[in-house]
Amino acid sequence: MNLGFVGLGSMGHGIASNLVRAGHRVKGFNRTRSKADELEKELEGFRAVGSPAEAARGSDVVFSMLADDAAVEATFLSSEGAAIAGLAPGAVHVSMSTISPAMSTKLETAHRKAGHGYVAAPVLGRPDAAEKAQLVVLAAGAPESIARVKPLLDVVGRKVHVLGDEPKKANVVKLGVNFVLAVMLETLGEAIAMNEEHGIDAKTYLDIANSLLGSKVLEAYGTMIAEDRFRPAGFKVRLGLKDVQLALEAAESVDVPMPLGSVLRDRFIATIAEGKGDLDWSAVARTLPRPNANARARKPQ
Ligand SMILES: NC(=O)c1ccc[n+]([C@@H]2O[C@H](COP(=O)([O-])OP(=O)(O)OC[C@H]3O[C@@H](n4cnc5c(N)ncnc54)[C@H](OP(=O)(O)O)[C@@H]3O)[C@@H](O)[C@H]2O)c1
């Protein structure tokens, strides 16, 4: 198929590469052009283009994997050269970014008016999973659009969950999963801090905690926290704050209180205030008041 791809960041790079490797011709746009140019050098079958509209023009399906609502608005709806202007009637937009349910519905409406299909397809999994086509895809949209893009989603993921014909539902599920991950980071940070202040190192605590609470997520993030290893960022703190805020908004819109969400929001803001916005989001677990540790660090040895 002829495909377009908008947003070649940490996640978009792997997803677009896998579509090319599966034999599709992909035209890609990225705001920072060099990332698209590099991919063109790496992969025969990928062509870098100068605007989202160019990526969409002549494409059967255009994918987006962008940071947030503002990036989607700028590249698909409101700028000169927006993708919606280049997409032909009958083509489909697959939106993989973690965006608000409201933005997903706005895209659905705009595409319907233009005669396009629209599928929300946010993903679970980090950039390494994207490179290895091991993502879990949460897809929702009109059945005919889903049927059309399902073979492409199978190329980029190990599992595709179809959540019905209302696109925003896929975005809500994605926010719900990331909310629990963020809560796990906060609780790990609190428990590790308590243990360390009592002289028990993080690794010892984690080995024991994992024997009962063990999950791949806890193990992977626990190790990063214990080793203070937050670079390179798989998923940036800034994007984590965006997801917590989106979860709070989505919950508020249906009168569901999310008290832990408010705690998380402040923890993420405090982490960014410490200059850690571009570190991996597991760095939030190390942004706790540690009066004793700080006092020890200040004490001359
Ligand atoms: N990383 C993960 O583990 C992960 C997992 C699941 C879902 N997600 C979601 O996937 C999406 C992408 O995440 P990522 O980790 O790939 O982030 P990233 O590496 O920061 O990439 C973000 C992409 O959005 C583009 N962008 C940002 N603001 C823009 C704007 N105003 N106009 C046009 N383009 C803009 C960036 O362009 P530039 O290159 O010019 O900055 C880049 O292509 C996010 O919604 C994130 O929440 C991430």
The ligand as an SDF file (V2000), in Angstrom:
LIG
                    3D

 48 52  0  0  0  0  0  0  0  0999 V2000
    7.7510    6.5390   24.2950 N   0  0  0  0  0  0  0  0  0  0  0  0
    6.8980    5.6510   24.7610 C   0  0  0  0  0  0  0  0  0  0  0  0
    7.2610    4.7300   25.5190 O   0  0  0  0  0  0  0  0  0  0  0  0
    5.4310    5.7080   24.3520 C   0  0  0  0  0  0  0  0  0  0  0  0
    4.6530    4.5670   24.5130 C   0  0  0  0  0  0  0  0  0  0  0  0
    3.3170    4.5940   24.1250 C   0  0  0  0  0  0  0  0  0  0  0  0
    2.7710    5.7720   23.6200 C   0  0  0  0  0  0  0  0  0  0  0  0
    3.5440    6.8850   23.5020 N   0  0  0  0  0  0  0  0  0  0  0  0
    2.9200    8.0970   22.9340 C   0  0  0  0  0  0  0  0  0  0  0  0
    3.3850    8.2050   21.6000 O   0  0  0  0  0  0  0  0  0  0  0  0
    3.4580    9.5840   21.2210 C   0  0  0  0  0  0  0  0  0  0  0  0
    4.8680    9.8810   20.7280 C   0  0  0  0  0  0  0  0  0  0  0  0
    5.7630    9.6450   21.8050 O   0  0  0  0  0  0  0  0  0  0  0  0
    7.3500    9.5460   21.5760 P   0  0  0  0  0  0  0  0  0  0  0  0
    7.8930    8.8720   22.7780 O   0  0  0  0  0  0  0  0  0  0  0  0
    7.6520    9.0590   20.2080 O   0  0  0  0  0  0  0  0  0  0  0  0
    7.7110   11.1070   21.6840 O   0  0  0  0  0  0  0  0  0  0  0  0
    8.9050   11.9050   20.9900 P   0  0  0  0  0  0  0  0  0  0  0  0
   10.0820   11.0520   20.7430 O   0  0  0  0  0  0  0  0  0  0  0  0
    9.0720   13.1380   21.8050 O   0  0  0  0  0  0  0  0  0  0  0  0
    8.2770   12.2880   19.5610 O   0  0  0  0  0  0  0  0  0  0  0  0
    7.2490   13.2260   19.4690 C   0  0  0  0  0  0  0  0  0  0  0  0
    6.9400   13.5030   18.0080 C   0  0  0  0  0  0  0  0  0  0  0  0
    5.9570   14.5650   17.9160 O   0  0  0  0  0  0  0  0  0  0  0  0
    6.5040   15.6310   17.1280 C   0  0  0  0  0  0  0  0  0  0  0  0
    5.9760   16.9110   17.6000 N   0  0  0  0  0  0  0  0  0  0  0  0
    5.9360   17.3770   18.8720 C   0  0  0  0  0  0  0  0  0  0  0  0
    5.3300   18.5800   18.9240 N   0  0  0  0  0  0  0  0  0  0  0  0
    5.0070   18.8920   17.6330 C   0  0  0  0  0  0  0  0  0  0  0  0
    4.3470   19.9930   17.0340 C   0  0  0  0  0  0  0  0  0  0  0  0
    3.8860   21.0310   17.7610 N   0  0  0  0  0  0  0  0  0  0  0  0
    4.1700   19.9840   15.6830 N   0  0  0  0  0  0  0  0  0  0  0  0
    4.6080   18.9310   14.9560 C   0  0  0  0  0  0  0  0  0  0  0  0
    5.2230   17.8500   15.4580 N   0  0  0  0  0  0  0  0  0  0  0  0
    5.4190   17.8340   16.7890 C   0  0  0  0  0  0  0  0  0  0  0  0
    7.9970   15.5110   17.3090 C   0  0  0  0  0  0  0  0  0  0  0  0
    8.6690   16.2170   16.3030 O   0  0  0  0  0  0  0  0  0  0  0  0
   10.2140   16.6760   16.5500 P   0  0  0  0  0  0  0  0  0  0  0  0
   11.0500   15.4910   16.1990 O   0  0  0  0  0  0  0  0  0  0  0  0
   10.3930   17.8350   15.6430 O   0  0  0  0  0  0  0  0  0  0  0  0
   10.3290   17.0720   18.0080 O   0  0  0  0  0  0  0  0  0  0  0  0
    8.1630   13.9940   17.2070 C   0  0  0  0  0  0  0  0  0  0  0  0
    8.0210   13.5540   15.8840 O   0  0  0  0  0  0  0  0  0  0  0  0
    3.0310   10.3830   22.4560 C   0  0  0  0  0  0  0  0  0  0  0  0
    1.6630   10.7000   22.3770 O   0  0  0  0  0  0  0  0  0  0  0  0
    3.2880    9.4070   23.5990 C   0  0  0  0  0  0  0  0  0  0  0  0
    2.4900    9.7070   24.7220 O   0  0  0  0  0  0  0  0  0  0  0  0
    4.8630    6.8710   23.8340 C   0  0  0  0  0  0  0  0  0  0  0  0
  1  2  1  0
  2  3  2  0
  2  4  1  0
  4  5  1  0
  4 48  2  0
  5  6  2  0
  6  7  1  0
  7  8  2  0
  8  9  1  0
  8 48  1  0
  9 10  1  0
  9 46  1  0
 10 11  1  0
 11 12  1  0
 11 44  1  0
 12 13  1  0
 13 14  1  0
 14 15  2  0
 14 16  1  0
 14 17  1  0
 17 18  1  0
 18 19  2  0
 18 20  1  0
 18 21  1  0
 21 22  1  0
 22 23  1  0
 23 24  1  0
 23 42  1  0
 24 25  1  0
 25 26  1  0
 25 36  1  0
 26 27  1  0
 26 35  1  0
 27 28  2  0
 28 29  1  0
 29 30  1  0
 29 35  2  0
 30 31  1  0
 30 32  2  0
 32 33  1  0
 33 34  2  0
 34 35  1  0
 36 37  1  0
 36 42  1  0
 37 38  1  0
 38 39  2  0
 38 40  1  0
 38 41  1  0
 42 43  1  0
 44 45  1  0
 44 46  1  0
 46 47  1  0
M  CHG  2   8   1  16  -1
M  END
$$$$
